Amino acid sequence: MSQQQQRPLRSDVSRRGPLDTGLIRRNINPSTQEQTSEQYLAQITEDWHKRVDHDVKSLATGMTALVQTALVPKDKYHARHDAFQAQALAENMVLAADSLLTITHSLKLMYLLTDEEEITTRKAKDLRVIREETEAAKLAVASHWGALFDSDDTPLVDEETS
C-alpha cells in the first residue's frame, strides 16, 4: 500500500494545454505579410488559374491516352498493361475533376462570403447612381411638364366644347 502512495498517478488521458501560437507566423515570408489586398487577391487568382490549367491539362492528356491505348489490338500482356495504365489515367482524371469541383465550390463560397465592406460600398454606389438617375428624370419630367403647360399657343381647354 505504501508503494502505491509513493508512485505518481499515470494516465493515458491527454491534458489540455495552450496551443503554441508563437510559431504560427514564423515560416511566412516577411514580404507576404506586407502585401496589399490587391496583391494578395492577384496572387490567389494566379494560383487558382495555375491549378485549373493543370487540372484541365491532366483531364485532356488522360482522355487522349485512354483513347490511344484502346485503339490498337494487343496480346494479353500488353492488354493487361494497358488496362492498368488506363485505370491509373482514369484515377488521375477523377482526381483532377474533383480538384476542379473543389475550386468551383471555393469560388462559390468566396463569392457568397465576400467582404462586407465591398458589398456596402457597392450598394452605396448603386444607390447613388439610382438617386442621380431619379433626379435627372425628375428634372426632365419637370421641364417637359413646364413646356407642355406654359406654352401660350396650346389651349388648356378645347375651344369647341366651351
Buried (B, 14 or more C-beta within 10 A) or exposed (E): EEEEEEEEEEEEEEEEEEEEEEEEEEEEEEEEEEEEEEEEEEEEEEEBEEBBEEBEEBBEBBEEBBEEBEEEEEEEEEEEEBEEBBEEBBEBBEBBBEBBEEBEEEEEEEEEEEEEEEEEEEEEEEEEEEEEEEEEEEEEEEEEEEEEEEEEEEEEEEEEEE
